[in-house]
Amino acid sequence: MHINAVEYSELSFENGLCEAVVTLLTQTGATHCVCRVTVGVVQTVSVIHTSLLTEALRQIARMPEYRRGTAQITLAHHLAEADLPMAA
């Protein structure tokens, strides 16, 4: 899966958590992940988006084809620069 773009929707904040739908866009379609991350009082939108994307990538990496190594997750250059754990 080569991720070209990411969209965030349905963001909600409650009790120190942010929940959102993270859409990973590829040339052939889209994958939607419902993600929940802990947020601090003074976090920027950029930090929250990075946390949500990291959680979405964690969820995708648990799918059998990625765990077995028969498929790979790659990110477009502008996303890989975000210093994500799976960007390498």
N, C-alpha and C positions, 0 to 999 in steps of 0.2 A: 504494500500500500504506500503510494507516494502522496503525501498530503501537500496540496498546493495552497490551501487557505483554511482558515478557521473562523467560524461564526459562533457568537455567544447569544443566547436568547433565554427568555423566561428567568432572568436573574431575580432571586429573592434572598433577603437577608433576615435572619432570625437567630437570636441567642448565640451570636458569635460565629454563625455558619453562613456560607453563601452556597446556594444551590442554583444550578443553571443547566441548560441543555447546551452541550458543546457539539457543534457540527463540524466534522472533519471532511473537507471537500477534496475529492480526487478527480482525475480526468474522467473516470467512469461512473462517478456517483458520489454519494455522501453517506457517512456513518454518524449516527447521533448517539451521544453518551449523556446520561443524566449524571452529573457530578456534584459532589458536595465537598467543600473544603472549609477549613477553619480560617477565619479572617480576624485581623487585629483592628483596633479602633481607627488607626491612622494609615491603613494600607491604601496605596494608589490603585486605580483601575488596572493599570499595567501589571502590578504585582498579583492582583486577584486573577486576571486573565491567564497569567503564567501558571499560577497554582491550578486553575481549572484545566488548562491544557495538559499539564503534567499528570493530573488525575485521569483525564481521558486517555492519554497514552498508556498509563498503567493498566487501565481496563482493557484496552485493545491488546496489549502485550500478554494478557492472561488467556486470550483465545487460543485454542489448540494449535492452529496453523502457525502462530507466532511463537508459542512455547516450544513446539517441536523444531522450529527453525526452517520450516518449509516455505515460510513467507517472511518478508522483512518490512519494517516500518521505516520509511525515509521521509524527511521533511524538506520542503522547498527552502532555498538558501535563506530567505528573509525570516523564516521560522526557526531554522537551525541556529541563527545568531542570537536567539533568545536565551541561550545558556540553559537549555532543558537537560535533564538527566539522560534522556534517550536520544539526544541530538547527534551523538557521535556515530 
